């Protein structure tokens, strides 16, 4: 199973904080949003999809992270702004392939077979 934590167009709502960082790298208490998601799902490896203007910065600063790469196979996409909790973990793990959870035209979680 592949996991991707992605930023959506709402990154602009967090300017100037997100001019040089992903929404997933904003802190909520002690943890970054992406760290909370990974912790709740108990995953060690995941990719990030971030806006193009941050790609160069992230590839330079975070050379071990997988940035803007889509691996083949079954993949769960998680919006970096998702307020994850135990209920969301259950929903994510039971989400059928090729479906998603959305709210007000914002995709929160999607499970897709990306081929390969």
VENKAVEN-V575134 format. One record per residue. RES is the residue in one letter. NEAR is the number of other ideal C-beta (glycine too) atoms within 10 Angstrom. Layout:
((RES	NEAR) (RES	NEAR))
This chain:
((X	10) (X	20) (X	19) (X	21) (X	25) (X	20) (X	23) (X	16) (X	8) (X	13) (X	22) (X	11) (X	11) (X	15) (X	8) (X	6) (X	13) (X	21) (X	12) (X	12) (X	18) (X	25) (X	24) (X	26) (X	20) (X	16) (X	11) (X	10) (X	6) (X	7) (X	12) (X	18) (X	23) (X	21) (X	15) (X	20) (X	26) (X	20) (X	11) (X	16) (X	18) (X	7) (X	15) (X	6) (X	9) (X	18) (X	19) (X	22) (X	19) (X	24) (X	16) (X	7) (X	11) (X	21) (X	13) (X	10) (X	15) (X	19) (X	12) (X	8) (X	11) (X	13) (X	8) (X	4) (X	15) (X	15) (X	17) (X	16) (X	11) (X	16) (X	14) (X	10) (X	12) (X	14) (X	20) (X	21) (X	20) (X	28) (X	25) (X	24) (X	19) (X	21) (X	11) (X	19) (X	11) (X	8) (X	8) (X	18) (X	14) (X	10) (X	13) (X	21) (X	11) (X	8) (X	15) (X	7) (X	11) (X	10) (X	10) (X	15) (X	17) (X	11) (X	9) (X	4) (X	5) (X	13) (X	15) (X	19) (X	19) (X	20) (X	20) (X	17) (X	11) (X	13) (X	9) (X	10))
